[in-house]
Amino acid sequence: MPSADKRHAILLALKTWPDKSQTQLAEQIGCTQGLGSQVISANNLDSCRPSRVTGKDGKSYPASRTESQHPRNPGK
């Protein structure tokens, strides 16, 4: 699927399932989570996302993590 098609699919998926995590959307579409993040940022959709999302396990999680929830250098 060309990149433009994937970007369009991501935008449609965000409208259809706004409460799903980026990981779930990427798996549904067949793209990387990084591409999903790029499309969200490029289209200024960060503020449109809900404060909580549903993960693959069906549990609700905060939509954005703080640095303390996923440190870049754990253990340092």
C-alpha positions, 0 to 999 in steps of 0.5 A, a space after each residue: 500500500 503506498 504511503 499516501 494510502 496508509 496516511 489516508 487510512 490512518 486518518 480514517 481510522 482515527 475518526 472511526 476509532 478515536 479511543 484505540 491506541 496508536 499500536 492498535 490502529 497501526 496493526 489494523 492498518 498494517 503500518 508502523 506505529 511511527 507512521 501513525 505518530 507522524 500522521 497525527 503530528 503532521 495533521 495537528 491531531 494530538 489535541 483531538 485525541 481522547 485523554 484515554 485509549 483502549 489497548 489490545 488487552 481491552 484496558 483503558 490507558 492514558 493517551 499520552 505517557 509522561 517521561 516517567 512512564 517510559 524513561 529513555 534510559 531505564 536504570 541509569 
